[in-house]
Amino acid sequence: MSSMIKPFSDIHMTDVQQVGGKNASLGEMINTLSSGGIQVPDGFAVTASAFWDYLAFNNIRNPLSELLQKLDRDNFSNLHEIGDAARKLVLNGIIPDHLKTAITGAYNRLTKEKNLPVAVRSSATAEDMPNASFAGQHESFLNISGEEPLLLAVRKCFASLYTDRAIKYREDNGFEHMKVALSVGIQLMVDTSNSCSGVGFTLEPESGFRDIVLISGVWGLGENIVQGIVMPDEFYVFKPTLSNGKQAIIQKKLGTKEKTLCFSDDPKSIETTVNKDTSAANRERFVLENMEITKLAQWAVIIEQHYNCAMDIEWAKDGNSGELYILQARPETIHTQNKSIRNKSYKLTEKGVCLTKGEAIGEKIAVGTARILRSPAEAGMLKPGDIVVTTITSPDWDPVLKKVGAIVTDSGGRTSHASIVARELGVPAIVGTGNATASIQDGMLITVSCCEGKTGNIYKGALKYECADLDFNNISLPESTAACLIMSDPDKAFQLSFYPNNGVGLLRMEFIITHTIRIHPMALISYDELADQTTKEAIATITNGYTDKRNYFIDKLSQSLATIAAAFYPKDVIVRMSDFKTNEYAQLLGGKEFEPSEENPMLGFRGASRYYHPMYKEGFGLECAAIKIVREQMGLTNVKIMIPFCRTAIEAKKVLKVMEEFGLSQKVDGLQVYAMAEIPSNVLEAAAFAEIFDGFSIGSNDLTQLTLGIDRDSVLLSEDFNEEDPAAKKMIGMMIEAAQKAGVPIGLCGQAPSDLPDFAAFLVEKGINSISFNPDAILRGINNIRKAEEQIRMVNNGALPVLI
């Protein structure tokens, strides 16, 4: 009987053909990774030999083969009919006595005759491979207790080899049906009824960025994540600083976690689990503590290193012991197979009416007809390219989703079934909208946009958009002049990290404050003294869970900055401290109580002058606190600071002194502080500024504005605003020469070097160290720099006359 049953302790990855990918991985981890502290619940496998024996005993192998040969492989019109007949053939069979004895004997040994609950999971012999995961194609049964329920669950697992979705999946991936067997894994249940569980990826699943571990979690059993029933908590852990012993959790996102899937305590119920409403307290707190997140991330890295590929992991926390367990580990199949560094860039070129929004999966745009479907049985309503809009999807939807242009769901998160399928199919999806089925009408023409960050938007009508084919395979960076990115949106950081670049030359903090924080920092510091009760209530809602409102600002800002710094690590990321004008600060929630009214905010209370002034000094302290966390606690020392609109050397020294008061000291732990060179005084007194700062970045817009005396926002004077004006270029040239003389690096941030090849050539000829571009312009910018460098080489070699 040993060929029918194998305990996990006797299983390794070499046993895939006998126990399937899932069981082989469980055995492999128990036998090779437990010494590293990784805990996997014990169990055993009913082998492929047992499956073939079951088919032979019931004389159904040939009938199954004949049945599957009748499948309509062109249109799959009879898929449901064939699948239903195949499942009945298998389910109506009888488990032979010798196999019953082997299964129940192994179960009793595992549970020590206590009839403890077990998970009964299907494990196909062509499953959990790097090129085909089969995730969700076969059935699993949880909380099974007793011999008879166990034997029934085994038969149901055998039959699930022929679910409609599994048959279609094998057809799509070229597996011969009668060469794939179904092993069954029987594993001790981890009791998460009063605890939590979830999934993890050893890469960022949207972009494929490899230095992140993403852990998602919910209260109760993890099926609610897989099925997309709830929005889970999400934790991003950065591998390089994790290995250095730093606090490597760079981002935490609180999910709504509306439901908790628990074991049923009703003996009369045929269901072994029940979905209960999550308590208000549990909805408002994270499922894991920081130490637990770190432990799971460390385990995930160990597992990835052992298998030498990115992994998709399931985990659970036992509510009685508090111990963490790994329930499953399979190769990640989407980004593992994609070796190309070719990308498509999508961009909406017009605005529209937003019907609803949710979490964006992928970065594409799709335009099509919305079809509101309640179940896969309504698939006949779909035409190729239609956009399916539904409450939730499950593996039963897989054959239906093969022909859709996009997927939209009311429920779910990034690790839900709809998200996973969308990535496999390469179509955009927006999940967790909450109201898509109510906000979108059946038959309506809609635009699904996933190119605007983590939040996906669904617009009414067919909006115009651009799609550019970006091929990074043959792009090499310039030799002498660094080509950097201008960044502001953390949601795009991981994807943009794949663009050719030498780091981030300008990270604009204002976008994060406006879109993520939304509240004026002084309104958080002086929350109790706010005069406007409506504003106070709005802030209370946004900052729910934060007793000290200042910590809300620090947490949100530090996590956003850390996400970008991690995406480009170890390359430099230069963070410009806040540079709102007073009228812009006033637009933040609570801002009107703290901002003066100015006739000309562009030349008023902005930049460095705010940082030491009593009206904003404490707000600047929150910015410094966030930087301190990113650099010192998270270990992202590639972050540099840049001070904007610093008018005089005296002002520069005041700012550095204030930074020291807030725990940020120049040179300590390698901290470098740059200045924006954007005021004529910066150019004229460059030598004095160079003695204070570690480098410069020319802000060409402001410098041109103040050199020519032209309001850069003026429509009437827009034609006269020109960075190539001789006076503006002279100022830029003087600044570059002064920096070189002082021996400090200098760069420039702006659009002109990508749009104007001659301007790029001017900068390169002057010997600028770096040029920073917006993401949509960096390829043009690199090309312009490379051409300028080549021209200079030819001039120096005497092949060309001097043209610059």
N, C-alpha and C positions, 0 to 999 in steps of 0.2 A: 504493500500500500504506500510505500515511501514515494513512489512516482506520482501518486495522487495528491499528496500533501507535502509542503515544504515550510518549515518554520522560518520566519524572517532571519533568524540567527544563522541559517544555512544558505542564505540567498545573497548573491552578488550580481553586478551588472552583466556578468557573463551568462546569467540564467534568463535573459529576456525571452528567449523562445519558449521557455517553459512557464514563466510566471508573468510575462508582460512587462512593459516599461515601468508602470507605476509600482508594482510589487518589487521589481528588481531594484529600483531606486531606494525603496524603503529598507530593503535588506542591506544594500550597499552602505547606506548611512549608519544603520545600527552597527554594522561590523567594522566600519573604517573611520567613522567620524565621532563616535561616542566618546573617544578619548579626548576630543577637543571640547567636551562639555555639551555637545548637541544631544538633546533628548528626543527620541522617537518612540511613540507607543508601540508595544510589542504586538505580535500577531503572527499569522501564517497565511500561506497562499494555497488555494485549491488550483492545481496546475492545469496547463493546457492539455496534458494527457488525460486528466479527469474530464475535461470538456469533450474531447474526442471520444472518450469512453462512453460518456452520456449520450452523444449522438448515435454511436454504434449500438448501444444497448436498446435504444428506442427506434432504431432503423429509420432515422430521419436525415442522414447525411446526403444521400442521393436525392431524396425529395427536395431538400433545401437547394441543392445545386441546380436541379431542374427548374425550380421556381425562380431562382435568381437569373437564370438564363433568359427568362421571359421579360426581363426588365426593359422598358422603353428607354434606351440610352440616348436618344436624341432629345426628347422633350420631357422625359420622366413623368409621362401622363399617368402611368400605373404604379408609381412609386409607393403611394399609400396602400394600395391593394396588395402589392407584393410584400411590403414590410409587415403589414398586419397578418398575412397568411404565414409568413416566416416566423414571426413571434409566437403565434398560436401553436405552430408545430413544435417549437422548442419548449414553450411553457407547459404544454399538455403532457410532456414526457414525465417519466418516473425516474427518480434517482436510484440507481441500483443499490442493493443492500451493502455491498462492500464499500461503496463510496459514502453512503450515509454514515456507516460506522467510522470511517476515516475522518469525516468532517466533524461529527459530534465528539469523537474522541479528542481531536485536536482542540476543539472549542472548550471542552471540560478541563483539559490540561491548562489552557491559556487562562481560564477564569477561576481555576482551582475549585471546580465543582460549585461555583456560586452563582451561575447564570448571570454574570455581569453583562451589561450592555456592550455591544460591539458595533463598529461601523463595517458594513459589507459593501466593498467597492469593486467595480469592474476594472480589469486591467488587461487590455488587449495586447496581443503579441506584436502588433504594429503600432503601439501607442507610446507617447512621450518620447518621440525621437526629435532630433534637431530640425528635421525637415517636415514633420507632421505630428502635431501634439495630440490629436483626437480629443482635445479637451471638451468635456461636456457631451460627447457623442454617446456614451454609455451610461447606465444607471448606477447610482449609489443609494444605499439604504442605511439610515442612521438609527442608533438607539435600539438595536435588535437584541432581544433577550430570549433565551430558551432555545431548545433544539429545533422544534418544529418551525417557529418563525425564521430561524437561521436557514434551514433547508429551503424554505419557500423563497427567501431573499436570494439564495444562491441560484435557484432556477430562474428567478426574475433577472438576475445579472446575465446568465447565459442567454436569455431571450433578448436582452438589450443589445447584443451584438448586431441585431437586425432592426434596430429603430430606423425610421425613415432617414433621419439625419445621418446615422452611421453608414447606412448603405450609400447614400449620396456622397458622403465624405470619402469613402473608399474609392468610389468611381472617379471623383475629382482628382484624387491623389495617386491613382494608378495601382491600387492594391487589389489583388485577386481575392474575392470573397471567401472562397473555400480554402485559402491558405492562411487565413487569419483566425486564430483561436482566442477564446475568452477565458482568462484566468480570473479568479476571484480572491481579493484580499480581505481577510477578516482581522480587524485591528481593534484593540481595546479603545473604547470611547474616552475622550477627554471631556469631562463634565464642564461645559461652558454656560450652563443655564444661568448662573449668577456671576458670569465672568465674560470673557471676550474671545474673539478669534478673527482671523482675516487672511490676507494674502500678502505676498511680497514679490518684488521684482528686483533683480540685481542690475538693473539699468532703468533709465527713465523711459517709460513705455511709449511715449509719444514721439520722441526724437531719436531714441536709441542711445542717448548719452550714457557712457559706460561707467562713469565715476559716481553714480548715485545708486543708493538702495532706496526704493520706494516701498513703504509698508502701509497697508490699509487695514483698518480694523473696525469691527462693529461689536455691539453687545450680543451675547448668545452665540449661536452657531453661525458659521461663515457662509452658509448658503445664501443668506440675504445679500451678501456682496456679489457673489457669482451671478445670482439671478437679477441683480440690479434693483432689488426692492427698496433699498435704503441708500442714502448718501453716507459713506463711511468717513471716519477720520483718516487723514493722510499725513504721513511723516516722511520727509526727505532727509536722508543721511548721506553725508559726503565721505566717500571711501578714503581718500588720501589723508584727511585730518582724523578720521576714525582710527586709522592705523597708527597715528601719532599720539593717540591718547587724549585728543581734544574733545570738547563737547561738539560733536559733529552733526547734530540735528540742525540743519540749516533752515528748515521750514516745517511748520505745523499748521494743519488746516482742520478746523473742527467741523465734522459732518453733522447732519441733522439726526441720523440714526433713529428714525421714527419707530421702527419695529425691532423687537428682540425675539429671535427664534429659539425656542426652548423645547426640551423634551416634554411630551404630553404626560400629565399625571392622571388622565382619565382612562381607567382600565377598560371602559366600554368603547372607546374610540378606536377606529381602525387606523387613524393617523398616529405615527410615533412622535411627531413634533407639532408644535402650535406656535403661531406668530402672535406675540402680545405687544400691546403698546408700550413703548419705552417710557420710563418715568421721566418727568421734567428734569430732575436732578442729573440723571444719566445722559440725557440729551445734551446738557450744557457742560459736560466734562469729558476729557479725553479718555479713551479706553485703556491707554497705557501710560505709565510713568516714564520719565526720560531714561532711567536705568534699564527698563524693560525694552524700550525702543532700541537703545544702544546694543543690548544683548542680542536681540533678534537680527539687527544689522550685522553684527560680528559673525553670527552663525551663517547668515546669508552669504557673506564674503567667503567663509570657509567652504561652504557648499559649492559656490561658484568656482573657487580655486581647485577643488577636488575634481569637478566635472570638466573644468577648462572650457566653460561656455556660460553665457548668461542664463540665469535660471528663473523660473516661475515657481514660487514656494507657497504652501499653505501652512499656517501656524494656528495654535490655540493655547489658551491659558486655562489651566484647571482651577475651577472656582474654590475647591476645597484646600488644595495644597499651595495654590498660588504659583505653581511651576509652569514654565513655558515648554511647549512641545512643537516639533516640526511634524506635520501630518503627511506632507507630500512634497516632492521636488521634481520638477520636469524641466527640460531645456526650453528656453524661450525661443519661439519659432519665427517671429516676424523680423526682428532686426538681425538675428543670427544669420539668416540667409541672405540679407541685403549687404553685399560687400562694396557696392558702388558708392561713391561720394557725389552722386548726381542728385539734384534736388529740383523741385518745381516751386516757384514762388508765386503765390496768389495775392491779388490786391484788388479790393473793391474800388471802382472809379466813380461811383455815385452813391448818394445816400438814399435811404428809404425808410418806410415805416416799419419799426421793429415790432413783430407780433409777440415774440417771447424769446427767452434766452436760457442757456444752461451751460454745462461743461462741454467745451470743445474737444472732440477727439479727432486727431489729425490736424492738418493745416490747409485743407482744400476748401474750395467753394463749389457748390452744386446748385443748379437751377432745374426745377422740375415740378411736376404736378403732385400735390400732396394727396396721399391716400390714407384715410383714417381706418386702421384695421384693428379689430378687437382680438383676433386670433389668427393663427396660420391657416385656418380653414377658409378664410376669406381671401386667400392668395389669388384667386381667379380675377379679382378686381385690379390686380397690379399689371402694369405694362412695363417693359424694360426701361429703366431710367427714372421711373417714378420714385418719389420720396415717401417712404413708409413712415407714418406717424402713429404711434401706439403707446399704450401705458407702460408696457414692459415687454422684454423679449426673453425667451429661454432657448435652449438648444433645439426645441421643436421648430423654431423659426428658421433654422439654418438653410434648408432648401429654398425657402421663400426669399431670403435676403440676398441670394446669389445674383439677383437681377436688378436690385434697387440702385438708385443713384445716390441716396443718402439715407440715414436712419435718424429718427427723432423720437425720443421717449420722454414720458413724464417722470419716470423714476430712474435710479441708477447713478453710478459714479464711474470713475476712470477704469475700475477693474470689473465692471459689470459685464454680463454676457454681450450686450449690445456693443460695448466699447471694444471688447476683444475681437468680435466678429468684424466690426468696421475696420480695425487695423489689418486683419487678415485679408479682407477684401479690397483694402486700399480706397475705401469710400469715406467721406466725412460723416461724422455723427455728432449730434448734440443730445446729451443725456441729462437727466435730472432737471428738466425744465419746470416740472410741477404742474404745468397747465397746457401743454402743447395740444393735447387732444380737444381741449375746450377753446383754445385761442385760434386754432387753424381750422379752416373749413375744408371738408373733403372736396377734391377737385380744384382747389385754389392753386394758382401758380406762385411758387415761393422760391426764395433764395436762401440756402443754408450756407452760412459763412463761418468757417473755423479758422480764419487767417488773422483774427484780431486779438490773439492772446488766448488765455485759458478759458475765457468766456466766449461761448459761441452764440451768434445772433441769427435769428430767423426773420427774414424780411418779407414783406408782402410784395409780390410781383417778381419779375425777372430783372435783377439789377445788373448793370454792366460791370465787368471785371477784367483784369488782365492776368495772364498766366505766362510766366517766363521760365524757360528751361535753363536751369543753372547747372553747369557741368564743372565741378571743381577738380576733376581728375588731372587736368593738364595745366592748372594754374599754379605758378610759383610766385612767391612773394618777392618784392623788390630787394635788391642786395644792400643798399645803403640807407634807404629811407623807410622807416617802419610804417606799415599801413594798418591803422587801428580802426576800431568801430566806435561810433557814438551810440550809446545805449540809454534806455530809460525804462523799458518794460520788462520786469523780471519774468513774466510769462513766456517771453520769446527767447530767453537767454540760452537755454540748452540747444534749441534748434540753430540759433545764430552762431553758436560756438563752432559749428562745422564749417562756417564760411572761412575762407582764407583770411587770416588776420594775425596781427602781432599784439593783440590785447585790446583793452578798452581805453581809449584816450580821453573819453568824457562820458561819465555816467551822471545823467541829470537826475538829481534827487526829487525835483519838483513833481515829476510824473507820479512817483510813488506816493508822495504826500497827497496829491490831488485824487488819485484813483483808488489807493488802498487805504490810506489813513483817513482822509476826508475832513479831518478836524484840525482847527488851528491849535498848534502846540500850547499856546498860552491859555487857551480855553480848557485844556486838560489840566494844566498846572493850577489854574485858578477856578477849577470846576465848581467848588462850593460857593464861590462869590459871584457866579454868573447872574446877571440881572434878568436875562430873557429866559422865562420858564420853559417855553416851547423848545428853545435851543438846548436847554439843559436836559430835557426829556429825550430829545433826539440823540444827544451824546450818550446818555445812560443806556439807550437801546443798543447803539453801536458798540459800546465798550462793555457790554454785559459780561460779567465774570471777572472784571478788573476792579478790585477795591481801590487801588491807587491808579487813577486814570493815566498818569504819566507812563506807566508800564505798558499801556496799550500802544502808545506812540513808539516806544523803544522796541517792543517786540516786533511790531509790524515793519518798522524801518529796518531793523537789523536782519530780519529774515529775508526781506526783499533784496537788500544789498548783498547778503551772503549768497543768495541764489545766483546772482550775476557773477560775483567773485568766484564762486565754485565752478560755474560754467566755463570760465576762462583760466582757471588756475593751472599752472603757476604764473601765467602771464600777468603783467600789471593791469590793474583796474583802478583808474583815477576817478575818485568820487568827488564831484563838485558839491560843496555844501550848499544849502538852500539859497536860491537866487530869485525868489519871488519879488515883485514890486508890491508896494502897499495895496494897490487896488486888487492885485491878484490874491494876496494873503487875505484880504477882506472877504473874498468869495468862499473861503473855507468855513466850515460850520463853526460858529462862535467868533469868527474873525473880525466882524464889525465892531466888537467891543474893545478891540486891542489895536486897531490900525488907524493912523491919522489919515485925514483927507489931504491929498497933495495935488497941486496943479500939474506937476510934471513928474509922475512916479518913476519914469525912466531915469531921471537924474536925481532922484530923491533918496529916501530911506531904504536902501537896498544893499545886498551883499555884505561886505565886511563891516560896514558901519552899524549893522544891526547886532552883530555878534557880541559886542561888548557894551551895548546900550542897555540900560535898565528895562526898557520896554520889551526887549526880546532876549536878553542874555540867558535867562533860564530856558527859553525855547531852544536856543543854540546848545545848551547843556544836554538836552534830550538827544539832539543830533550826535553830539560827541559820545554820549553813553551808548548809542547804537553802534557807532564805529568801533568803540572799545570792545564791545561784545564780539563783533565780527572778527576783529584782529586777534584779541587776546584769548577769548574763551573758545571760539570756533576755529582758531588757528589759521585764518585766511589773511596771512600777512602780505599777500600780493596787493592788498588795498592801500592806495595812497590817497591823500586828501588834497583838494584844490580849493583855494579861497577866491571867490569871484569879486569883482568890482572893488578892489582894494586901492584906494586913492593915493595914499602916502605911505612912506616907510614907517612913520610913527604909528599909523593905523595898523600896519602889518604886525608890528611888535605887540600892540594891544591885543590883537586876535590870538597870537601865539601864547600870550600870557593867560588869557581866558581859557584857552584849550588846556593848558597845564592845570589850571584850577579844576577842570572837569576830568582830569586823569589822562589826557592825551598830550604827551610830551614829544616834540620833534626829536628825532634820532633814537629815542628809546624803542627797543625791539625793531629797529630799522624803519621807524615811521618817517616817511618823507612827506613834506608839505609843499605843494606847488601853488603858483598864483596864476590866475587868468590875466593875460596881458591884453587888456581891452580898453585902456584909457591912455590918452597921450602921455599922462604923467608916468605911466609904467614904462614907456619907451624912453622918455627923456631922463628918467631916474633909474634906468635899468640896472646900473651898477649897484646902487644902494639896495634895490629890491633883491638882487642876486646874492647879496651878503646875508639875506634873511631867509629866502626860499630856496628849495632844492631843485627847482625847475620851473618852466613856464609853459603855458599853452595859450597861443594867440586866439582870442575870440574875435574873429575877423568882422563879424556883424557889428558889434559895438564899437570896435576900433575904427571901422570905416565911418560909422554914424558920427562919432565924436570928432573925427578928423575933418570930415566934409561938412559937419553941422547940419546933417540931414536926419530927420526922424525916420528910422528904418521902417516904421509902420505906416508912414504917410502914403496914401494912394496918389496924392497930387505930385509927390516928389519921387515916386518909385523909379522912374526912368533915370533919375540922376544918381540913384544909389548904386555904386559900382565899386566892387573890391579891386578892380583893375585900374582904377583911377591912379594917375601918377603919384598923387599925394598919399593915398592909402597904401600903395605898394612901397613907397619910400618909408613910411612908418613901419610896415611889416619887415622890410629889409633891415632897417636900423635895429629893430628888436632882435632879429636873428643874429646879427653881427655882435650885438652887446652880450647876448647869452653865450655865444661862442667864446668871446673874449673872457667872460667870467668863468667859463668851463662848466656851465650847467646845461642840461638838456632843454630843448625847446621844440614844441610841436604847434600844429594849427588844427582847429576844428571848424569845419564848415563845408558847404556844398560846392563852393567855387572850384576847388581842385579836381572834382569829378566832372563838373559841367564844362570847365574851361581848360583844355590841355595846356594852353600857354601859361596860365596861372600856375598850374602844377609844375610846369617846367621852371618857372621863375623861383618857386619855393625850393625845388631840388637843387637848382644852380646855386642858390644862396646857402645851401648846406643844412636845411632844416632837418631835425632828427626824426620827426614823425608827422604824419598827416592823418587825421581822423575823419571818417566818412559815415554818413547814415547807411544802414544796412543795404538799402536798395541802390546805393551808389558805389559800394566798395569795389565791385568788380571793374567798373569804369575807372575808378580812382587808381586802382592797382595798375591797370593798363596805361593810364596817363603817366604814372610815376616811372614805370618800367621804360616807356618810350623816352622820357626825359633823361633817365639814367644812361640809356644806350646812346642817346645823342651826345651827352657829355663825354662818354668814353670815346666816341668817334672824334669829337673835337680835340680831346686830349691826345689822341693818337695821330692827329693831323689829317684824318680822313675827311673832315668837314670844317668849313670856316665857322667862326663863332656866330651863332644865330640868336642866342638868348640874350 
